[in-house]
Structures are given as C-alpha cells and as structure tokens.
Amino acid sequence: MYSEGAAADLLGVAPSTLHWWLEGRVPRYRPVIRIEPTGSRVVTWAEFVEAGLLRSYRRYHDVPLRELRDFIDRLRDEFQVPCPLADRRPYNGQEVLTAPGEEFFERVGWLGDTPATWRPHDDPASLVRINPLVRFGRPAVGASPPRPSRENSTPEHPWKKSPRTSAST
C-alpha cells in the first residue's frame, strides 16, 4: 500500500490528478479507478498498477476520462473484478493492443493473472522494478516476484522453508 503522495511520485503524476482518478469529484464525476469514493488516501497495489495504465492513456493519447471510466466499468462487469486493468485476463487473446495497452502490458511482470512487478521507467531495457513485496514497494534493481528456490519452500511463503524431520537422532 502507498500513500497518495508516494504513489503519485512513483507514477510521475500530480497528487491531485491521482486523487481525482481514485476518488472522482463528487457530485459531478465518479472515480475512474475505484468503484465508489472511499475517502481513503491509501493506494492499493492494484490501484497503483491501474493508475500506471491511466497515466499512459492520458499523457500520450489524451483519452477522455469519461471514455476510460466507461471502458473500465465494462471490464468490471465482464470479469467481475474491482480492478480489471490490474488483471491479466482482459489482455489475454488480444491480438492487437493499442500502443498504451501494449506498453503497459510490457511494463508489468505478471504472476499468473496478477501483476507482481511494474517497471516505472519508459525505457524497456531498464532493470528497475517496483514490487510491493520488496523494499516496501520502492523501486529496486531486479525486484522480481518471490519464487520458491528450493523444493522444501511453501507456496504461500517461498522464502520460508518447510519444517524438516531429521533422520538422525
């Protein structure tokens, strides 16, 4: 989880912009990322990843928020998830993604259908990643998602070894 200010800094957007995307401007504009305003200034990992995609559509293609909001609502209905842009399923089977969609998809390190890491830099060769489980979600070189390194690690906690029973006494 991030504060709005920290998330905005990592995403390279103004804090007020991120707040508008998260909370909307009641009563006139509904939120873009959240289903309803929550009053929270905390940004979840899924919301952070979605904001990364919104940034691309707004900054480079000037897509109106109304169109993005309607598109996200349709994906929510279709996939029954609160943060459909932070889910791999909408991208599966897409033979041609728009430029921002493809750029976003390439920035994300996926673990199944879930985003595990995000590349904050525009350069595809950058080794810097943001992983919510590494360095408190701050950018790091090679911040890969944790993976079991030994057969005796547990799937829920790959860094934690399973208890072994000793054959010798």
NUBA-941529 format. One record per residue: residue in three letters; x, y, z of N, C-alpha, C in turn. Coordinates in steps of 0.1 Angstrom, whole numbers, plus 5000, padded with zeros to 4 digits. Atoms other than C-alpha are relative to their C-alpha. Layout:
BEGIN
<lomar rest="ALA" n_x="X" n_y="Y" n_z="Z" ca_x="X" ca_y="Y" ca_z="Z" c_x="X" c_y="Y" c_z="Z"/>
...
***
This chain:
BEGIN
<lomar rest="MET" n_x="5008" n_y="4988" n_z="5000" ca_x="5000" ca_y="5000" ca_z="5000" c_x="5009" c_y="5012" c_z="5000"/>
<lomar rest="TYR" n_x="4993" n_y="4988" n_z="5001" ca_x="5011" ca_y="5035" ca_z="4993" c_x="4991" c_y="5012" c_z="5005"/>
<lomar rest="SER" n_x="5008" n_y="4988" n_z="4998" ca_x="5000" ca_y="5070" ca_z="5004" c_x="4998" c_y="5006" c_z="4986"/>
<lomar rest="GLU" n_x="5003" n_y="4994" n_z="5013" ca_x="4985" ca_y="5090" ca_z="4975" c_x="5013" c_y="5008" c_z="4995"/>
<lomar rest="GLY" n_x="4988" n_y="4992" n_z="5003" ca_x="5016" ca_y="5113" ca_z="4976" c_x="5011" c_y="4991" c_z="4995"/>
<lomar rest="ALA" n_x="4989" n_y="5009" n_z="5004" ca_x="5041" ca_y="5084" ca_z="4974" c_x="4997" c_y="4993" c_z="4986"/>
<lomar rest="ALA" n_x="5004" n_y="5006" n_z="5013" ca_x="5021" ca_y="5067" ca_z="4946" c_x="5001" c_y="5010" c_z="4989"/>
<lomar rest="ALA" n_x="5000" n_y="4990" n_z="5011" ca_x="5018" ca_y="5099" ca_z="4926" c_x="5015" c_y="5003" c_z="4996"/>
<lomar rest="ASP" n_x="4985" n_y="4997" n_z="5003" ca_x="5056" ca_y="5105" ca_z="4929" c_x="5005" c_y="4988" c_z="4992"/>
<lomar rest="LEU" n_x="4995" n_y="5012" n_z="5008" ca_x="5064" ca_y="5069" ca_z="4917" c_x="4994" c_y="4999" c_z="4986"/>
<lomar rest="LEU" n_x="5007" n_y="5001" n_z="5014" ca_x="5039" ca_y="5072" ca_z="4888" c_x="5003" c_y="5012" c_z="4992"/>
<lomar rest="GLY" n_x="4996" n_y="4988" n_z="5008" ca_x="5051" ca_y="5107" ca_z="4878" c_x="4987" c_y="5008" c_z="4996"/>
<lomar rest="VAL" n_x="5012" n_y="4992" n_z="5002" ca_x="5016" ca_y="5123" ca_z="4881" c_x="4998" c_y="5009" c_z="5012"/>
<lomar rest="ALA" n_x="5003" n_y="4991" n_z="4989" ca_x="5004" ca_y="5152" ca_z="4902" c_x="4991" c_y="4993" c_z="5011"/>
<lomar rest="PRO" n_x="5009" n_y="5006" n_z="4990" ca_x="4989" ca_y="5141" ca_z="4936" c_x="4985" c_y="5003" c_z="4998"/>
<lomar rest="SER" n_x="5014" n_y="4997" n_z="5002" ca_x="4957" ca_y="5159" ca_z="4928" c_x="4994" c_y="4992" c_z="4988"/>
<lomar rest="THR" n_x="5005" n_y="5008" n_z="5011" ca_x="4954" ca_y="5140" ca_z="4895" c_x="4997" c_y="4986" c_z="5004"/>
<lomar rest="LEU" n_x="5002" n_y="5013" n_z="4995" ca_x="4958" ca_y="5107" ca_z="4912" c_x="4988" c_y="4999" c_z="5009"/>
<lomar rest="HIS" n_x="5011" n_y="4999" n_z="4991" ca_x="4933" ca_y="5117" ca_z="4939" c_x="4987" c_y="5000" c_z="4992"/>
<lomar rest="TRP" n_x="5012" n_y="4999" n_z="5008" ca_x="4908" ca_y="5126" ca_z="4912" c_x="4997" c_y="4986" c_z="4993"/>
<lomar rest="TRP" n_x="5002" n_y="5014" n_z="5006" ca_x="4913" ca_y="5092" ca_z="4894" c_x="4994" c_y="4990" c_z="5010"/>
<lomar rest="LEU" n_x="5004" n_y="5009" n_z="4990" ca_x="4908" ca_y="5074" ca_z="4927" c_x="4986" c_y="5003" c_z="5006"/>
<lomar rest="GLU" n_x="5012" n_y="4996" n_z="4993" ca_x="4880" ca_y="5094" ca_z="4943" c_x="4989" c_y="5007" c_z="4992"/>
<lomar rest="GLY" n_x="5009" n_y="4992" n_z="5008" ca_x="4864" ca_y="5114" ca_z="4915" c_x="4998" c_y="5014" c_z="5006"/>
<lomar rest="ARG" n_x="5003" n_y="4987" n_z="4995" ca_x="4850" ca_y="5148" ca_z="4921" c_x="4985" c_y="5001" c_z="5002"/>
<lomar rest="VAL" n_x="5014" n_y="5001" n_z="4996" ca_x="4817" ca_y="5144" ca_z="4939" c_x="4994" c_y="5014" c_z="5000"/>
<lomar rest="PRO" n_x="5009" n_y="5010" n_z="5005" ca_x="4790" ca_y="5150" ca_z="4929" c_x="5000" c_y="4998" c_z="4985"/>
<lomar rest="ARG" n_x="5001" n_y="5000" n_z="5014" ca_x="4798" ca_y="5156" ca_z="4893" c_x="5007" c_y="4988" c_z="4993"/>
<lomar rest="TYR" n_x="4993" n_y="5010" n_z="5007" ca_x="4824" ca_y="5130" ca_z="4884" c_x="5003" c_y="4988" c_z="5009"/>
<lomar rest="ARG" n_x="4997" n_y="5012" n_z="4993" ca_x="4826" ca_y="5094" ca_z="4895" c_x="5015" c_y="4997" c_z="5000"/>
<lomar rest="PRO" n_x="4986" n_y="5004" n_z="5001" ca_x="4860" ca_y="5078" ca_z="4903" c_x="5003" c_y="4992" c_z="4987"/>
<lomar rest="VAL" n_x="4996" n_y="5008" n_z="5012" ca_x="4879" ca_y="5062" ca_z="4874" c_x="5005" c_y="4987" c_z="5005"/>
<lomar rest="ILE" n_x="4993" n_y="5013" n_z="4996" ca_x="4899" ca_y="5036" ca_z="4893" c_x="4991" c_y="4993" c_z="5010"/>
<lomar rest="ARG" n_x="5009" n_y="5007" n_z="4990" ca_x="4876" ca_y="5029" ca_z="4923" c_x="4986" c_y="5000" c_z="4996"/>
<lomar rest="ILE" n_x="5015" n_y="5001" n_z="5004" ca_x="4840" ca_y="5018" ca_z="4920" c_x="4993" c_y="5012" c_z="5006"/>
<lomar rest="GLU" n_x="5006" n_y="4989" n_z="4993" ca_x="4829" ca_y="5044" ca_z="4945" c_x="5011" c_y="5007" c_z="5008"/>
<lomar rest="PRO" n_x="4990" n_y="4993" n_z="4991" ca_x="4847" ca_y="5071" ca_z="4965" c_x="5000" c_y="4993" c_z="5014"/>
<lomar rest="THR" n_x="4998" n_y="5006" n_z="4986" ca_x="4861" ca_y="5057" ca_z="4998" c_x="5004" c_y="5010" c_z="5010"/>
<lomar rest="GLY" n_x="4995" n_y="4990" n_z="4990" ca_x="4876" ca_y="5088" ca_z="5014" c_x="5014" c_y="4996" c_z="5004"/>
<lomar rest="SER" n_x="4987" n_y="5005" n_z="4995" ca_x="4908" ca_y="5068" ca_z="5018" c_x="5011" c_y="5007" c_z="4991"/>
<lomar rest="ARG" n_x="4988" n_y="4994" n_z="5007" ca_x="4942" ca_y="5084" ca_z="5009" c_x="5011" c_y="4989" c_z="4998"/>
<lomar rest="VAL" n_x="4991" n_y="5011" n_z="5002" ca_x="4958" ca_y="5049" ca_z="5007" c_x="4997" c_y="4994" c_z="4987"/>
<lomar rest="VAL" n_x="5001" n_y="5006" n_z="5014" ca_x="4965" ca_y="5034" ca_z="4973" c_x="5005" c_y="4985" c_z="5001"/>
<lomar rest="THR" n_x="4996" n_y="5014" n_z="5001" ca_x="4965" ca_y="4996" ca_z="4969" c_x="5009" c_y="4997" c_z="4989"/>
<lomar rest="TRP" n_x="4991" n_y="5003" n_z="5012" ca_x="4989" ca_y="4978" ca_z="4946" c_x="4992" c_y="4999" c_z="4987"/>
<lomar rest="ALA" n_x="5008" n_y="5001" n_z="5013" ca_x="4961" ca_y="4970" ca_z="4921" c_x="4996" c_y="5014" c_z="4995"/>
<lomar rest="GLU" n_x="5003" n_y="4986" n_z="5004" ca_x="4950" ca_y="5007" ca_z="4921" c_x="5013" c_y="5007" c_z="4995"/>
<lomar rest="PHE" n_x="4987" n_y="4994" n_z="5004" ca_x="4987" ca_y="5017" ca_z="4917" c_x="5003" c_y="4996" c_z="4985"/>
<lomar rest="VAL" n_x="4998" n_y="5006" n_z="5014" ca_x="4990" ca_y="4994" ca_z="4886" c_x="4990" c_y="5006" c_z="4990"/>
<lomar rest="GLU" n_x="5010" n_y="4994" n_z="5009" ca_x="4958" ca_y="5007" ca_z="4871" c_x="5003" c_y="5015" c_z="4997"/>
<lomar rest="ALA" n_x="4997" n_y="4986" n_z="5002" ca_x="4969" ca_y="5043" ca_z="4876" c_x="5012" c_y="5001" c_z="4990"/>
<lomar rest="GLY" n_x="4989" n_y="5000" n_z="5010" ca_x="5001" ca_y="5034" ca_z="4856" c_x="4994" c_y="4999" c_z="4986"/>
<lomar rest="LEU" n_x="5006" n_y="5000" n_z="5014" ca_x="4979" ca_y="5025" ca_z="4826" c_x="4993" c_y="5013" c_z="4997"/>
<lomar rest="LEU" n_x="5007" n_y="4988" n_z="5002" ca_x="4957" ca_y="5055" ca_z="4830" c_x="5009" c_y="5011" c_z="4996"/>
<lomar rest="ARG" n_x="4990" n_y="4990" n_z="5003" ca_x="4988" ca_y="5077" ca_z="4830" c_x="5004" c_y="5000" c_z="4985"/>
<lomar rest="SER" n_x="4996" n_y="5002" n_z="5014" ca_x="4998" ca_y="5063" ca_z="4796" c_x="4989" c_y="5005" c_z="4991"/>
<lomar rest="TYR" n_x="5011" n_y="4995" n_z="5008" ca_x="4963" ca_y="5069" ca_z="4781" c_x="4998" c_y="5015" c_z="5001"/>
<lomar rest="ARG" n_x="5002" n_y="4985" n_z="4998" ca_x="4960" ca_y="5104" ca_z="4795" c_x="5012" c_y="5008" c_z="4994"/>
<lomar rest="ARG" n_x="4988" n_y="4992" n_z="5004" ca_x="4996" ca_y="5116" ca_z="4789" c_x="5003" c_y="4999" c_z="4986"/>
<lomar rest="TYR" n_x="4995" n_y="5002" n_z="5014" ca_x="5003" ca_y="5102" ca_z="4755" c_x="4989" c_y="5000" c_z="4989"/>
<lomar rest="HIS" n_x="5011" n_y="5001" n_z="5009" ca_x="4969" ca_y="5098" ca_z="4739" c_x="4988" c_y="5009" c_z="5003"/>
<lomar rest="ASP" n_x="5011" n_y="4991" n_z="4996" ca_x="4947" ca_y="5123" ca_z="4757" c_x="4986" c_y="4994" c_z="4999"/>
<lomar rest="VAL" n_x="5014" n_y="5007" n_z="5000" ca_x="4918" ca_y="5098" ca_z="4760" c_x="4992" c_y="5006" c_z="5012"/>
<lomar rest="PRO" n_x="5008" n_y="4994" n_z="4990" ca_x="4890" ca_y="5115" ca_z="4779" c_x="4997" c_y="4990" c_z="5011"/>
<lomar rest="LEU" n_x="5002" n_y="5008" n_z="4989" ca_x="4884" ca_y="5102" ca_z="4814" c_x="4986" c_y="4993" c_z="4999"/>
<lomar rest="ARG" n_x="5013" n_y="5006" n_z="5002" ca_x="4847" ca_y="5096" ca_z="4806" c_x="5001" c_y="4987" c_z="4992"/>
<lomar rest="GLU" n_x="4998" n_y="5012" n_z="5008" ca_x="4857" ca_y="5071" ca_z="4779" c_x="5007" c_y="4989" c_z="5008"/>
<lomar rest="LEU" n_x="4993" n_y="5010" n_z="4992" ca_x="4882" ca_y="5054" ca_z="4802" c_x="4992" c_y="4994" c_z="5011"/>
<lomar rest="ARG" n_x="5009" n_y="5005" n_z="4989" ca_x="4857" ca_y="5052" ca_z="4831" c_x="4990" c_y="4990" c_z="4994"/>
<lomar rest="ASP" n_x="5010" n_y="5009" n_z="5006" ca_x="4831" ca_y="5036" ca_z="4808" c_x="5006" c_y="4987" c_z="4996"/>
<lomar rest="PHE" n_x="4992" n_y="5012" n_z="5004" ca_x="4857" ca_y="5011" ca_z="4794" c_x="5003" c_y="4992" c_z="5013"/>
<lomar rest="ILE" n_x="4997" n_y="5008" n_z="4987" ca_x="4868" ca_y="5001" ca_z="4830" c_x="4987" c_y="4994" c_z="5006"/>
<lomar rest="ASP" n_x="5013" n_y="5006" n_z="4994" ca_x="4831" ca_y="4997" ca_z="4841" c_x="4996" c_y="4988" c_z="4992"/>
<lomar rest="ARG" n_x="5004" n_y="5012" n_z="5008" ca_x="4825" ca_y="4973" ca_z="4811" c_x="5009" c_y="4989" c_z="5004"/>
<lomar rest="LEU" n_x="4991" n_y="5011" n_z="4996" ca_x="4856" ca_y="4953" ca_z="4821" c_x="4997" c_y="4995" c_z="5014"/>
<lomar rest="ARG" n_x="5004" n_y="5004" n_z="4987" ca_x="4845" ca_y="4952" ca_z="4857" c_x="4988" c_y="4990" c_z="4999"/>
<lomar rest="ASP" n_x="5012" n_y="5008" n_z="5002" ca_x="4811" ca_y="4938" ca_z="4846" c_x="5004" c_y="4986" c_z="4994"/>
<lomar rest="GLU" n_x="4996" n_y="5012" n_z="5008" ca_x="4827" ca_y="4913" ca_z="4822" c_x="5008" c_y="4990" c_z="5009"/>
<lomar rest="PHE" n_x="4991" n_y="5009" n_z="4993" ca_x="4854" ca_y="4899" ca_z="4845" c_x="4997" c_y="4999" c_z="5015"/>
<lomar rest="GLN" n_x="5005" n_y="5000" n_z="4986" ca_x="4837" ca_y="4906" ca_z="4879" c_x="5012" c_y="5002" c_z="5010"/>
<lomar rest="VAL" n_x="4989" n_y="4997" n_z="4992" ca_x="4868" ca_y="4921" ca_z="4894" c_x="5000" c_y="5015" c_z="5003"/>
<lomar rest="PRO" n_x="5001" n_y="4986" n_z="4997" ca_x="4871" ca_y="4955" ca_z="4911" c_x="5011" c_y="5009" c_z="4992"/>
<lomar rest="CYS" n_x="4989" n_y="4993" n_z="5007" ca_x="4904" ca_y="4964" ca_z="4893" c_x="5004" c_y="4993" c_z="4988"/>
<lomar rest="PRO" n_x="4998" n_y="5008" n_z="5012" ca_x="4902" ca_y="4949" ca_z="4858" c_x="5013" c_y="5003" c_z="4992"/>
<lomar rest="LEU" n_x="4988" n_y="4997" n_z="5007" ca_x="4932" ca_y="4968" ca_z="4844" c_x="5012" c_y="4994" c_z="5007"/>
<lomar rest="ALA" n_x="4990" n_y="5007" n_z="4993" ca_x="4953" ca_y="4951" ca_z="4871" c_x="4998" c_y="4985" c_z="5000"/>
<lomar rest="ASP" n_x="5002" n_y="5014" n_z="5002" ca_x="4943" ca_y="4917" ca_z="4859" c_x="5004" c_y="4996" c_z="4986"/>
<lomar rest="ARG" n_x="4994" n_y="5004" n_z="5013" ca_x="4959" ca_y="4898" ca_z="4830" c_x="4989" c_y="4996" c_z="4991"/>
<lomar rest="ARG" n_x="5011" n_y="5006" n_z="5009" ca_x="4926" ca_y="4883" ca_z="4817" c_x="4995" c_y="5009" c_z="4989"/>
<lomar rest="PRO" n_x="5004" n_y="4991" n_z="5011" ca_x="4915" ca_y="4914" ca_z="4797" c_x="5010" c_y="5001" c_z="4989"/>
<lomar rest="TYR" n_x="4989" n_y="5000" n_z="5011" ca_x="4948" ca_y="4912" ca_z="4778" c_x="5002" c_y="4987" c_z="4993"/>
<lomar rest="ASN" n_x="4998" n_y="5013" n_z="5007" ca_x="4947" ca_y="4875" ca_z="4770" c_x="4991" c_y="5000" c_z="4988"/>
<lomar rest="GLY" n_x="5007" n_y="5001" n_z="5012" ca_x="4937" ca_y="4868" ca_z="4735" c_x="4999" c_y="5012" c_z="4992"/>
<lomar rest="GLN" n_x="5000" n_y="4988" n_z="5007" ca_x="4942" ca_y="4903" ca_z="4724" c_x="5011" c_y="5000" c_z="4989"/>
<lomar rest="GLU" n_x="4990" n_y="5001" n_z="5010" ca_x="4960" ca_y="4901" ca_z="4691" c_x="5007" c_y="5013" c_z="4997"/>
<lomar rest="VAL" n_x="4994" n_y="4987" n_z="5002" ca_x="4965" ca_y="4938" ca_z="4687" c_x="4995" c_y="5009" c_z="5012"/>
<lomar rest="LEU" n_x="5003" n_y="4991" n_z="4990" ca_x="4967" ca_y="4961" ca_z="4717" c_x="5003" c_y="5014" c_z="4995"/>
<lomar rest="THR" n_x="4996" n_y="4986" n_z="5004" ca_x="4967" ca_y="4999" ca_z="4714" c_x="5014" c_y="5002" c_z="5006"/>
<lomar rest="ALA" n_x="4986" n_y="4997" n_z="4996" ca_x="5001" ca_y="5014" ca_z="4719" c_x="5001" c_y="5001" c_z="5016"/>
<lomar rest="PRO" n_x="4998" n_y="4999" n_z="4985" ca_x="4995" ca_y="5024" ca_z="4756" c_x="4997" c_y="4987" c_z="5007"/>
<lomar rest="GLY" n_x="5003" n_y="5013" n_z="4994" ca_x="4979" ca_y="4990" ca_z="4763" c_x="5012" c_y="4990" c_z="4999"/>
<lomar rest="GLU" n_x="4988" n_y="5009" n_z="5002" ca_x="5009" ca_y="4971" ca_z="4749" c_x="5011" c_y="5005" c_z="5008"/>
<lomar rest="GLU" n_x="4989" n_y="4995" n_z="4992" ca_x="5034" ca_y="4994" ca_z="4766" c_x="4997" c_y="4997" c_z="5015"/>
<lomar rest="PHE" n_x="5003" n_y="5003" n_z="4986" ca_x="5016" ca_y="4989" ca_z="4799" c_x="5002" c_y="4985" c_z="5003"/>
<lomar rest="PHE" n_x="4999" n_y="5015" n_z="4999" ca_x="5014" ca_y="4951" ca_z="4794" c_x="5014" c_y="4996" c_z="5001"/>
<lomar rest="GLU" n_x="4986" n_y="5003" n_z="5000" ca_x="5051" ca_y="4950" ca_z="4788" c_x="5007" c_y="5006" c_z="5013"/>
<lomar rest="ARG" n_x="4995" n_y="4995" n_z="4988" ca_x="5058" ca_y="4971" ca_z="4819" c_x="4997" c_y="4991" c_z="5012"/>
<lomar rest="VAL" n_x="5004" n_y="5008" n_z="4988" ca_x="5041" ca_y="4946" ca_z="4842" c_x="5007" c_y="4987" c_z="4999"/>
<lomar rest="GLY" n_x="4995" n_y="5013" n_z="4998" ca_x="5057" ca_y="4915" ca_z="4855" c_x="4989" c_y="4992" c_z="5006"/>
<lomar rest="TRP" n_x="5012" n_y="5008" n_z="4996" ca_x="5028" ca_y="4890" ca_z="4857" c_x="5004" c_y="4988" c_z="5007"/>
<lomar rest="LEU" n_x="4999" n_y="5012" n_z="4992" ca_x="5025" ca_y="4862" ca_z="4882" c_x="4986" c_y="4994" c_z="4999"/>
<lomar rest="GLY" n_x="5014" n_y="5004" n_z="5003" ca_x="4995" ca_y="4843" ca_z="4867" c_x="4993" c_y="5011" c_z="4994"/>
<lomar rest="ASP" n_x="5008" n_y="4989" n_z="5005" ca_x="4968" ca_y="4868" ca_z="4862" c_x="5002" c_y="5013" c_z="5008"/>
<lomar rest="THR" n_x="4998" n_y="4990" n_z="4991" ca_x="4981" ca_y="4891" ca_z="4889" c_x="5013" c_y="5008" c_z="4997"/>
<lomar rest="PRO" n_x="4988" n_y="4992" n_z="5002" ca_x="5006" ca_y="4920" ca_z="4884" c_x="5009" c_y="4998" c_z="5013"/>
<lomar rest="ALA" n_x="4991" n_y="5001" n_z="4989" ca_x="5037" ca_y="4912" ca_z="4906" c_x="5010" c_y="5011" c_z="5000"/>
<lomar rest="THR" n_x="4991" n_y="4988" n_z="5001" ca_x="5060" ca_y="4940" ca_z="4894" c_x="4996" c_y="5009" c_z="4990"/>
<lomar rest="TRP" n_x="5002" n_y="4989" n_z="5009" ca_x="5059" ca_y="4972" ca_z="4875" c_x="5012" c_y="5007" c_z="4997"/>
<lomar rest="ARG" n_x="4989" n_y="4993" n_z="5004" ca_x="5086" ca_y="4989" ca_z="4855" c_x="4997" c_y="5015" c_z="4999"/>
<lomar rest="PRO" n_x="5004" n_y="4986" n_z="5000" ca_x="5085" ca_y="5026" ca_z="4863" c_x="5006" c_y="5009" c_z="4989"/>
<lomar rest="HIS" n_x="4993" n_y="4992" n_z="5010" ca_x="5109" ca_y="5038" ca_z="4836" c_x="4994" c_y="4997" c_z="4986"/>
<lomar rest="ASP" n_x="5005" n_y="5002" n_z="5014" ca_x="5098" ca_y="5043" ca_z="4800" c_x="5009" c_y="4991" c_z="4992"/>
<lomar rest="ASP" n_x="4990" n_y="5008" n_z="5007" ca_x="5130" ca_y="5025" ca_z="4788" c_x="4997" c_y="4985" c_z="5002"/>
<lomar rest="PRO" n_x="5002" n_y="5014" n_z="4998" ca_x="5121" ca_y="4988" ca_z="4782" c_x="5012" c_y="4992" c_z="5005"/>
<lomar rest="ALA" n_x="4988" n_y="5007" n_z="4996" ca_x="5157" ca_y="4979" ca_z="4789" c_x="5003" c_y="5002" c_z="5015"/>
<lomar rest="SER" n_x="4998" n_y="4997" n_z="4986" ca_x="5155" ca_y="4993" ca_z="4825" c_x="4998" c_y="4988" c_z="5008"/>
<lomar rest="LEU" n_x="5000" n_y="5011" n_z="4991" ca_x="5162" ca_y="4968" ca_z="4852" c_x="4992" c_y="5003" c_z="5013"/>
<lomar rest="VAL" n_x="5006" n_y="4996" n_z="4988" ca_x="5144" ca_y="4988" ca_z="4878" c_x="4985" c_y="4996" c_z="5000"/>
<lomar rest="ARG" n_x="5014" n_y="5004" n_z="4999" ca_x="5111" ca_y="4974" ca_z="4890" c_x="4994" c_y="5004" c_z="5014"/>
<lomar rest="ILE" n_x="5007" n_y="4998" n_z="4987" ca_x="5085" ca_y="4981" ca_z="4917" c_x="4993" c_y="4987" c_z="5003"/>
<lomar rest="ASN" n_x="5007" n_y="5012" n_z="4995" ca_x="5074" ca_y="4951" ca_z="4937" c_x="4995" c_y="5003" c_z="5014"/>
<lomar rest="PRO" n_x="5005" n_y="4997" n_z="4987" ca_x="5051" ca_y="4956" ca_z="4966" c_x="5006" c_y="4992" c_z="5012"/>
<lomar rest="LEU" n_x="4994" n_y="5009" n_z="4989" ca_x="5069" ca_y="4928" ca_z="4985" c_x="5015" c_y="5002" c_z="5002"/>
<lomar rest="VAL" n_x="4986" n_y="4997" n_z="4999" ca_x="5104" ca_y="4942" ca_z="4980" c_x="5003" c_y="5015" c_z="5003"/>
<lomar rest="ARG" n_x="4996" n_y="4986" n_z="4996" ca_x="5119" ca_y="4973" ca_z="4997" c_x="4988" c_y="5009" c_z="5003"/>
<lomar rest="PHE" n_x="5012" n_y="4992" n_z="4997" ca_x="5085" ca_y="4984" ca_z="5009" c_x="4993" c_y="5006" c_z="4988"/>
<lomar rest="GLY" n_x="5006" n_y="4996" n_z="5012" ca_x="5073" ca_y="4988" ca_z="4974" c_x="5007" c_y="5012" c_z="4993"/>
<lomar rest="ARG" n_x="4992" n_y="4989" n_z="5007" ca_x="5100" ca_y="5013" ca_z="4964" c_x="5008" c_y="4994" c_z="4988"/>
<lomar rest="PRO" n_x="4992" n_y="5005" n_z="5011" ca_x="5119" ca_y="5010" ca_z="4931" c_x="5013" c_y="4993" c_z="5004"/>
<lomar rest="ALA" n_x="4988" n_y="5007" n_z="4997" ca_x="5147" ca_y="4985" ca_z="4931" c_x="5005" c_y="4993" c_z="4987"/>
<lomar rest="VAL" n_x="4995" n_y="5007" n_z="5012" ca_x="5170" ca_y="4969" ca_z="4905" c_x="4997" c_y="4985" c_z="5002"/>
<lomar rest="GLY" n_x="5003" n_y="5014" n_z="5000" ca_x="5157" ca_y="4934" ca_z="4897" c_x="4991" c_y="4995" c_z="5010"/>
<lomar rest="ALA" n_x="5010" n_y="5003" n_z="4989" ca_x="5128" ca_y="4934" ca_z="4922" c_x="4990" c_y="4990" c_z="4994"/>
<lomar rest="SER" n_x="5009" n_y="5011" n_z="5005" ca_x="5114" ca_y="4901" ca_z="4909" c_x="4990" c_y="4995" c_z="5010"/>
<lomar rest="PRO" n_x="5009" n_y="5006" n_z="4991" ca_x="5084" ca_y="4884" ca_z="4924" c_x="5007" c_y="4988" c_z="5007"/>
<lomar rest="PRO" n_x="4994" n_y="5011" n_z="4993" ca_x="5094" ca_y="4859" ca_z="4951" c_x="4996" c_y="4987" c_z="4993"/>
<lomar rest="ARG" n_x="5003" n_y="5013" n_z="5005" ca_x="5096" ca_y="4824" ca_z="4937" c_x="5007" c_y="4989" c_z="5009"/>
<lomar rest="PRO" n_x="4993" n_y="5011" n_z="4992" ca_x="5104" ca_y="4791" ca_z="4955" c_x="5013" c_y="4997" c_z="4994"/>
<lomar rest="SER" n_x="4987" n_y="5004" n_z="5004" ca_x="5141" ca_y="4784" ca_z="4953" c_x="5004" c_y="4986" c_z="5003"/>
<lomar rest="ARG" n_x="4997" n_y="5014" n_z="4996" ca_x="5140" ca_y="4750" ca_z="4969" c_x="4987" c_y="4992" c_z="5000"/>
<lomar rest="GLU" n_x="5012" n_y="5008" n_z="4999" ca_x="5117" ca_y="4721" ca_z="4969" c_x="4993" c_y="5001" c_z="5013"/>
<lomar rest="ASN" n_x="5006" n_y="5000" n_z="4987" ca_x="5110" ca_y="4725" ca_z="5006" c_x="4994" c_y="5013" c_z="5004"/>
<lomar rest="SER" n_x="5006" n_y="4988" n_z="4996" ca_x="5097" ca_y="4760" ca_z="5005" c_x="4985" c_y="4999" c_z="4998"/>
<lomar rest="THR" n_x="5014" n_y="5001" n_z="5001" ca_x="5060" ca_y="4766" ca_z="5009" c_x="4995" c_y="5009" c_z="4989"/>
<lomar rest="PRO" n_x="5005" n_y="4991" n_z="5011" ca_x="5039" ca_y="4781" ca_z="4980" c_x="4996" c_y="5013" c_z="5005"/>
<lomar rest="GLU" n_x="5005" n_y="4987" n_z="4995" ca_x="5024" ca_y="4808" ca_z="5002" c_x="5012" c_y="5009" c_z="5004"/>
<lomar rest="HIS" n_x="4988" n_y="4993" n_z="4995" ca_x="5059" ca_y="4818" ca_z="5016" c_x="5012" c_y="4994" c_z="4994"/>
<lomar rest="PRO" n_x="4989" n_y="5007" n_z="5006" ca_x="5086" ca_y="4808" ca_z="4991" c_x="5013" c_y="5002" c_z="5007"/>
<lomar rest="TRP" n_x="4988" n_y="4997" n_z="4993" ca_x="5112" ca_y="4824" ca_z="5013" c_x="5002" c_y="4992" c_z="5013"/>
<lomar rest="LYS" n_x="5001" n_y="5007" n_z="4987" ca_x="5102" ca_y="4803" ca_z="5043" c_x="5001" c_y="4985" c_z="4998"/>
<lomar rest="LYS" n_x="4998" n_y="5015" n_z="5002" ca_x="5115" ca_y="4767" ca_z="5045" c_x="4989" c_y="4993" c_z="5008"/>
<lomar rest="SER" n_x="5009" n_y="5008" n_z="4992" ca_x="5091" ca_y="4740" ca_z="5055" c_x="5008" c_y="4992" c_z="5010"/>
<lomar rest="PRO" n_x="4993" n_y="5007" n_z="4989" ca_x="5099" ca_y="4722" ca_z="5087" c_x="5005" c_y="4986" c_z="4994"/>
<lomar rest="ARG" n_x="4995" n_y="5013" n_z="5004" ca_x="5121" ca_y="4691" ca_z="5081" c_x="5001" c_y="4991" c_z="5012"/>
<lomar rest="THR" n_x="4998" n_y="5009" n_z="4989" ca_x="5122" ca_y="4660" ca_z="5101" c_x="5014" c_y="4994" c_z="4998"/>
<lomar rest="SER" n_x="4987" n_y="5004" n_z="5001" ca_x="5156" ca_y="4648" ca_z="5109" c_x="5001" c_y="4985" c_z="5001"/>
<lomar rest="ALA" n_x="4999" n_y="5015" n_z="5000" ca_x="5166" ca_y="4612" ca_z="5101" c_x="5010" c_y="4996" c_z="5010"/>
<lomar rest="SER" n_x="4991" n_y="5004" n_z="4990" ca_x="5194" ca_y="4612" ca_z="5126" c_x="4995" c_y="5005" c_z="5014"/>
<lomar rest="THR" n_x="5005" n_y="4997" n_z="4987" ca_x="5189" ca_y="4614" ca_z="5163" c_x="5012" c_y="5005" c_z="5009"/>
***
